[in-house]
Amino acid sequence: MTVRRLLIGLCLAFLYGSPGSAHPAPFSYIDVRVAGRDIGLTIVMHEFDVAHDLGVQDASRLLDAAELSRHAAALRALLQDRLQVWVRGERLRAEWSAPVPLPDRQAIQIDVRCSTSSPPPEITVAARLFPYDPVHQTFVNVYERGEVVLQAILSRDREQVAFFPGTRQGTWAVVKRFLASGTHHILIGPDHLLFLVGLLLLGGSMRRLVLVVSAFTVAHSVTLSLAVLRLVSPPPWLVEPAIALSIVYVGADNLTVRGGRDVRPWIAFAFGLIHGFGFANVLREMDLPARALGWSLLSFNLGVEVGQLAVVIVVASVLSAIRSKSPEAGRRLAIAGSVVVIAAGAFWFVQRVFL
């Protein structure tokens, strides 16, 4: 995805850079260099954008060092609120250098230096350098030990990027972030939860329920990993309706089963494969750290299981208590619950396909 965006950006740069264009290049560049507690940023901006926001009529005048120095304070004041570096939820204090003209690039460069009291576990760079231009983009390259470890494009739709240094603190930050994200996602995902509840409505021994949940876990973990690694990646317009149909199927199976062989583990596994693609659609939007991809996948999966286990324990305990007091009430609850599951799944299917 990054390579494709960069190619698109280069094409746009060619188009905007054509003779007679009012806006030569709607791009800025930020190089971020991380070395222990020190964070350095080099910002390169086109003269056109800087001149526009400083109210300078002739942009080429800013390529003269003496003229640029007269606007240095105004430029720093302009950028201070538009470029922010955050660590542990706190904005770092920045030291700004004097701007330097780059005549060969028709650009202006300015350096920023930040430091922390200890090596940061996570660094967030937020930038919207020239909001007057809705198509303006900022290309961000993050370097560690002289190598590019992250590339991103910031725009009106995406104004910040997070980076996890390749340290023990960075790895632990990845684990905490994606563990919490996995738990949060399963708890706010009514379709995934209703699928699980549908599997639990008929009850059974603890061993049987563990087998059902484990089958679902294994299946969605496999497809989640395949999708995030882009080995298999079906489109959301196909996955989301299929998830809804899986819910309908579980409810219908509960109503039609007649004391035969319990195939719920197989149902959980088969449809768990589809649900895994649904999890992946969420996870891919979270700026997965390339160097800690394994940790992020493992942590997100573990978070999903934590939330899933909490729901299973509560629902299974309540259903078991009802059945122990009144088997007939438990049977009626299973029927009513299955009807609700079918109705909800059908509603989501229609919504996702036609609405």
C-alpha positions as CSV (number, residue, x, y, z in Angstrom):
1,M,0.0,0.0,0.0
2,T,2.8,2.4,0.8
3,V,4.6,1.8,-2.5
4,R,1.3,2.4,-4.4
5,R,0.7,5.7,-2.5
6,L,4.3,6.8,-3.2
7,L,3.8,6.1,-6.9
8,I,0.6,8.0,-6.9
9,G,2.3,10.9,-5.1
10,L,5.1,11.0,-7.8
11,C,2.5,11.1,-10.5
12,L,0.7,13.9,-8.8
13,A,4.0,15.7,-8.4
14,F,4.6,15.5,-12.1
15,L,1.1,16.8,-12.9
16,Y,1.3,19.6,-10.4
17,G,4.8,20.4,-11.5
18,S,3.8,21.0,-15.1
19,P,4.3,24.5,-16.6
20,G,1.5,26.9,-15.9
21,S,0.2,25.1,-12.8
22,A,-0.7,27.4,-9.9
23,H,0.5,24.9,-7.3
24,P,3.8,23.3,-8.3
25,A,3.9,20.4,-5.8
26,P,1.3,19.8,-3.0
27,F,3.8,17.9,-0.9
28,S,6.0,18.2,2.2
29,Y,8.5,15.8,3.6
30,I,9.4,14.9,7.2
31,D,12.4,12.7,8.0
32,V,12.3,11.5,11.6
33,R,15.5,10.1,13.1
34,V,15.3,8.3,16.4
35,A,18.5,7.7,18.5
36,G,17.8,6.6,22.1
37,R,16.3,9.5,23.9
38,D,16.8,12.0,21.0
39,I,14.3,12.6,18.2
40,G,15.3,14.7,15.3
41,L,12.9,15.9,12.5
42,T,13.9,17.5,9.2
43,I,11.0,19.2,7.4
44,V,11.2,20.2,3.8
45,M,8.4,22.4,2.4
46,H,7.7,23.8,-1.0
47,E,8.2,27.6,-1.3
48,F,4.7,28.0,-2.7
49,D,3.0,26.7,0.5
50,V,5.2,28.6,2.9
51,A,4.7,31.8,0.9
52,H,1.0,31.3,0.9
53,D,0.6,30.9,4.6
54,L,3.1,33.7,5.4
55,G,1.4,36.1,3.0
56,V,4.4,36.6,0.8
57,Q,3.4,37.5,-2.7
58,D,6.6,36.4,-4.6
59,A,7.4,32.9,-3.3
60,S,10.8,32.9,-5.0
61,R,12.0,35.6,-2.6
62,L,12.0,33.0,0.2
63,L,14.8,31.2,-1.5
64,D,17.1,34.1,-0.6
65,A,18.7,33.4,2.8
66,A,18.5,37.0,3.9
67,E,14.8,37.4,3.0
68,L,14.0,34.0,4.5
69,S,15.6,35.0,7.8
70,R,13.2,37.9,8.1
71,H,10.3,35.5,8.1
72,A,12.0,32.9,10.3
73,A,10.1,33.7,13.5
74,A,6.8,33.8,11.7
75,L,7.5,30.4,10.0
76,R,8.4,28.8,13.4
77,A,5.2,30.2,15.0
78,L,3.2,28.9,12.0
79,L,4.5,25.4,12.3
80,Q,4.6,25.0,16.1
81,D,0.9,24.1,16.3
82,R,0.9,22.2,13.0
83,L,3.7,19.7,13.9
84,Q,3.6,17.9,17.2
85,V,5.6,15.0,18.7
86,W,4.0,12.9,21.4
87,V,5.4,10.4,23.8
88,R,3.5,8.7,26.7
89,G,0.5,11.0,26.0
90,E,2.6,14.1,26.5
91,R,3.6,16.6,23.8
92,L,7.4,17.0,23.6
93,R,9.0,20.4,23.8
94,A,10.7,21.1,20.5
95,E,13.7,23.2,19.6
96,W,13.5,24.8,16.1
97,S,16.5,25.7,14.0
98,A,16.6,28.6,11.6
99,P,15.0,27.8,8.2
100,V,17.4,27.2,5.3
101,P,16.5,27.8,1.6
102,L,17.0,24.9,-0.9
103,P,17.0,26.7,-4.2
104,D,17.6,23.6,-6.3
105,R,14.4,22.0,-4.9
106,Q,12.4,25.3,-4.6
107,A,11.9,24.4,-1.0
108,I,12.7,25.4,2.5
109,Q,14.1,23.2,5.2
110,I,13.8,23.5,9.0
111,D,15.1,21.1,11.7
112,V,13.4,20.2,14.9
113,R,14.9,18.5,17.9
114,C,13.1,16.8,20.8
115,S,14.4,14.7,23.7
116,T,12.9,12.4,26.4
117,S,14.0,11.4,29.8
118,S,14.2,7.8,28.8
119,P,14.1,5.8,25.5
120,P,10.4,6.2,24.3
121,P,8.2,3.1,23.9
122,E,6.1,4.8,21.3
123,I,6.5,8.0,19.3
124,T,3.5,9.8,17.6
125,V,4.1,12.4,15.0
126,A,1.1,14.5,14.2
127,A,1.3,16.9,11.2
128,R,-1.1,19.0,9.1
129,L,1.4,21.5,7.8
130,F,-0.7,23.3,5.2
131,P,-4.4,22.9,5.9
132,Y,-5.4,25.5,3.4
133,D,-4.8,22.9,0.7
134,P,-7.2,19.9,0.9
135,V,-5.0,17.7,-1.2
136,H,-1.7,18.5,0.5
137,Q,0.2,15.5,1.7
138,T,3.2,15.0,3.9
139,F,5.5,12.1,3.3
140,V,7.0,10.8,6.5
141,N,10.2,8.6,6.7
142,V,11.3,7.3,10.1
143,Y,14.9,6.3,10.5
144,E,16.5,4.2,13.2
145,R,20.2,3.3,13.2
146,G,20.4,4.9,9.7
147,E,17.8,2.7,8.1
148,V,14.2,3.5,7.1
149,V,11.9,1.5,9.3
150,L,8.6,3.2,8.6
151,Q,7.0,5.2,5.8
152,A,3.7,6.9,5.9
153,I,1.7,9.6,4.1
154,L,-0.2,12.2,6.2
155,S,-3.1,14.1,4.8
156,R,-6.4,15.6,5.7
157,D,-7.8,12.1,6.3
158,R,-4.8,10.9,8.3
159,E,-3.0,13.4,10.5
160,Q,-0.7,11.3,12.6
161,V,1.5,8.2,12.5
162,A,2.8,6.1,15.5
163,F,6.2,4.5,15.6
164,F,7.4,1.8,17.9
165,P,11.2,1.8,18.4
166,G,13.0,-1.5,18.1
167,T,13.6,-1.7,21.8
168,R,12.2,-3.7,24.7
169,Q,10.1,-0.7,25.7
170,G,8.8,-0.5,22.1
171,T,7.9,-4.2,22.0
172,W,6.0,-3.9,25.3
173,A,4.2,-0.8,24.0
174,V,3.1,-2.9,20.9
175,V,1.8,-5.7,23.2
176,K,-0.2,-3.3,25.4
177,R,-1.7,-1.4,22.6
178,F,-2.9,-4.4,20.5
179,L,-3.9,-6.5,23.5
180,A,-6.3,-3.7,24.6
181,S,-7.4,-3.2,21.0
182,G,-8.3,-6.9,20.6
183,T,-10.3,-6.9,23.8
184,H,-12.1,-3.7,22.9
185,H,-13.0,-4.9,19.4
186,I,-14.6,-8.2,20.5
187,L,-16.6,-6.4,23.2
188,I,-18.0,-3.8,20.8
189,G,-18.5,-6.2,18.0
190,P,-22.1,-7.4,18.4
191,D,-22.0,-9.7,15.3
192,H,-19.0,-11.7,16.7
193,L,-20.5,-11.9,20.1
194,L,-23.9,-12.9,18.9
195,F,-22.3,-15.7,16.9
196,L,-20.7,-17.0,20.0
197,V,-23.8,-16.7,22.1
198,G,-25.7,-18.6,19.4
199,L,-23.2,-21.4,19.8
200,L,-23.7,-21.5,23.6
201,L,-27.5,-21.5,23.7
202,L,-27.8,-25.3,23.5
203,G,-25.5,-25.7,26.5
204,G,-23.5,-28.8,27.0
205,S,-20.6,-29.9,29.2
206,M,-17.7,-27.5,30.0
207,R,-15.4,-29.7,27.9
208,R,-17.8,-29.3,24.9
209,L,-18.1,-25.6,25.3
210,V,-14.3,-25.2,25.5
211,L,-14.0,-27.3,22.3
212,V,-16.5,-25.0,20.5
213,V,-14.8,-21.8,21.6
214,S,-11.3,-23.2,20.8
215,A,-12.4,-24.2,17.3
216,F,-13.6,-20.6,16.7
217,T,-10.4,-19.2,18.2
218,V,-8.1,-21.4,16.0
219,A,-10.1,-20.7,12.8
220,H,-10.2,-16.9,13.2
221,S,-6.6,-16.7,14.2
222,V,-5.5,-18.5,11.0
223,T,-7.5,-16.2,8.6
224,L,-6.6,-13.1,10.7
225,S,-2.9,-13.8,10.2
226,L,-3.3,-14.7,6.5
227,A,-5.3,-11.5,5.8
228,V,-3.0,-9.2,7.7
229,L,0.0,-10.7,5.9
230,R,-2.0,-10.1,2.7
231,L,-1.7,-13.8,1.6
232,V,-5.5,-14.0,1.4
233,S,-7.5,-10.9,1.5
234,P,-11.2,-11.1,0.5
235,P,-13.0,-7.7,0.2
236,P,-15.1,-6.4,3.1
237,W,-18.2,-6.3,0.9
238,L,-18.0,-10.1,0.7
239,V,-16.8,-10.8,4.3
240,E,-19.3,-8.7,6.2
241,P,-22.5,-10.2,4.7
242,A,-21.0,-13.7,5.1
243,I,-20.5,-13.0,8.8
244,A,-24.2,-12.0,9.0
245,L,-25.2,-15.3,7.3
246,S,-23.0,-17.3,9.7
247,I,-25.1,-15.9,12.5
248,V,-28.4,-16.8,10.8
249,Y,-27.0,-20.4,10.2
250,V,-26.1,-20.8,13.9
251,G,-29.6,-19.8,15.0
252,A,-31.3,-22.0,12.4
253,D,-29.1,-25.0,13.4
254,N,-30.1,-24.6,17.0
255,L,-33.8,-24.8,16.0
256,T,-33.4,-27.8,13.7
257,V,-31.1,-30.0,15.8
258,R,-32.8,-33.1,17.1
259,G,-30.6,-34.8,19.6
260,G,-28.1,-36.0,16.9
261,R,-24.4,-35.5,16.8
262,D,-23.3,-32.1,18.1
263,V,-21.5,-30.4,15.2
264,R,-21.1,-27.0,16.8
265,P,-17.2,-27.3,17.0
266,W,-17.3,-27.7,13.2
267,I,-19.7,-24.9,12.7
268,A,-17.5,-22.7,15.0
269,F,-14.4,-23.6,13.0
270,A,-15.9,-23.2,9.5
271,F,-17.4,-19.8,10.2
272,G,-14.6,-18.7,12.4
273,L,-12.5,-18.6,9.3
274,I,-14.9,-15.9,7.9
275,H,-14.9,-14.0,11.2
276,G,-11.1,-13.9,11.1
277,F,-11.2,-11.8,7.9
278,G,-13.6,-9.4,9.7
279,F,-11.1,-9.0,12.5
280,A,-8.3,-8.4,9.9
281,N,-10.2,-5.5,8.3
282,V,-10.1,-3.7,11.7
283,L,-6.5,-4.6,12.4
284,R,-5.2,-3.4,9.1
285,E,-6.5,0.1,9.8
286,M,-4.3,0.3,12.9
287,D,-0.9,1.1,11.4
288,L,0.7,-2.3,12.1
289,P,4.4,-1.9,13.0
290,A,6.3,-3.8,10.4
291,R,9.1,-4.9,12.6
292,A,6.8,-6.0,15.4
293,L,4.1,-7.6,13.2
294,G,4.3,-10.9,15.0
295,W,3.9,-9.3,18.4
296,S,1.0,-7.1,17.2
297,L,-0.8,-10.1,15.7
298,L,-0.3,-12.3,18.8
299,S,-1.4,-9.5,21.1
300,F,-4.5,-8.6,19.1
301,N,-5.5,-12.3,19.0
302,L,-4.8,-12.6,22.8
303,G,-6.9,-9.5,23.4
304,V,-9.8,-11.0,21.4
305,E,-9.6,-14.2,23.4
306,V,-9.6,-12.3,26.7
307,G,-12.8,-10.5,25.7
308,Q,-14.3,-13.6,24.2
309,L,-13.5,-15.7,27.3
310,A,-15.1,-13.1,29.6
311,V,-18.4,-13.2,27.5
312,V,-18.4,-17.0,27.3
313,I,-18.0,-17.4,31.1
314,V,-20.8,-15.0,31.9
315,V,-23.2,-16.3,29.2
316,A,-22.5,-20.0,29.9
317,S,-22.8,-19.5,33.7
318,V,-26.2,-17.8,33.3
319,L,-27.6,-20.4,30.9
320,S,-26.3,-23.2,33.1
321,A,-27.9,-21.7,36.2
322,I,-31.3,-21.3,34.4
323,R,-31.2,-24.9,33.2
324,S,-30.3,-26.3,36.6
325,K,-33.4,-24.6,38.1
326,S,-35.8,-25.3,35.2
327,P,-34.8,-27.4,32.2
328,E,-38.0,-26.3,30.5
329,A,-37.1,-22.6,31.0
330,G,-33.7,-23.4,29.6
331,R,-35.2,-25.0,26.5
332,R,-37.5,-22.1,25.9
333,L,-34.7,-19.6,26.3
334,A,-32.6,-21.5,23.8
335,I,-35.5,-21.4,21.3
336,A,-36.3,-17.7,21.9
337,G,-32.6,-16.8,21.8
338,S,-32.1,-18.7,18.5
339,V,-35.0,-16.7,17.0
340,V,-33.3,-13.5,18.1
341,V,-30.0,-14.6,16.6
342,I,-31.6,-15.4,13.3
343,A,-33.5,-12.1,13.2
344,A,-30.3,-10.1,14.0
345,G,-28.2,-11.9,11.5
346,A,-30.9,-11.5,8.8
347,F,-31.1,-7.7,9.6
348,W,-27.3,-7.3,9.3
349,F,-27.3,-9.2,6.1
350,V,-29.9,-7.0,4.4
351,Q,-28.2,-3.9,5.8
352,R,-24.8,-4.9,4.6
353,V,-25.9,-6.0,1.1
354,F,-28.7,-3.6,0.2
355,L,-28.2,-0.6,2.5
